């Protein structure tokens, strides 16, 4: 989605700059936003080809998250006099 919007923004800016038309620039970008919306919003089947297998809540309770290991090795700097 972000790549499409950026591409349409660049195309719209170039079109508006070359033709010196702010209205055409806005219309080009608005068309790009509509096209991007049509591509990304519907639940297209190819988005679900590799669906994720989520863990059931009952299974998640049996396997608690591992605690992060905190490394508590602090070295004191010796002050030379």
C-alpha positions in Angstrom: 0.0 0.0 0.0 2.7 2.4 0.9 4.7 1.7 -2.2 1.6 2.2 -4.4 0.8 5.5 -2.7 4.3 6.8 -3.0 4.5 5.8 -6.7 1.2 7.6 -7.4 2.4 10.6 -5.5 5.6 10.8 -7.7 3.6 10.2 -10.9 1.0 12.9 -9.8 3.7 15.4 -9.0 5.5 14.8 -12.2 2.3 15.1 -14.2 1.3 18.3 -12.4 4.8 19.8 -12.8 5.1 19.0 -16.5 1.6 20.1 -17.4 1.6 23.0 -14.9 -1.8 21.9 -13.6 -2.5 21.5 -9.9 -6.0 20.2 -10.7 -4.6 17.4 -12.8 -2.0 16.5 -10.1 -4.8 16.2 -7.5 -7.0 14.1 -9.8 -4.1 11.8 -10.7 -3.3 11.3 -7.0 -6.9 10.8 -6.1 -7.2 8.1 -8.9 -4.1 6.4 -7.4 -5.6 6.4 -3.9 -8.8 4.9 -5.3 -6.9 2.2 -7.2 -4.7 1.5 -4.1 -7.8 1.1 -2.0 -9.3 -1.3 -4.5 -6.1 -3.4 -4.5 -5.5 -3.5 -0.7 -8.9 -3.3 1.1 -10.8 -6.3 -0.3 -10.0 -9.8 1.1 -8.4 -11.1 -2.0 -7.7 -14.9 -2.0 -4.0 -14.5 -2.8 -3.5 -12.6 0.5 -4.5 -15.8 2.3 -2.4 -18.3 0.5 0.1 -18.7 3.4 -2.2 -18.1 6.4 -0.8 -18.2 9.9 -1.6 -21.0 12.3 -2.4 -19.3 15.6 -2.0 -21.1 18.9 -5.2 -21.9 20.8 -5.5 -20.0 24.1 -5.7 -23.3 26.1 -2.4 -24.4 24.5 -0.8 -21.0 25.2 -1.5 -21.4 28.9 0.4 -24.7 29.0 3.5 -23.1 27.4 4.3 -19.9 29.3 6.6 -17.3 27.6 10.2 -17.7 28.5 11.5 -15.0 30.9 14.1 -12.7 29.3 17.6 -13.2 30.8 18.9 -10.1 32.4 22.7 -9.9 32.3 23.8 -8.4 35.6 27.6 -8.2 35.1 28.7 -4.8 36.1 32.4 -4.1 36.2 33.6 -1.4 38.4 36.2 0.8 37.0 39.2 1.2 39.3 40.3 4.7 39.9 44.1 5.2 39.9 45.5 7.9 42.1 
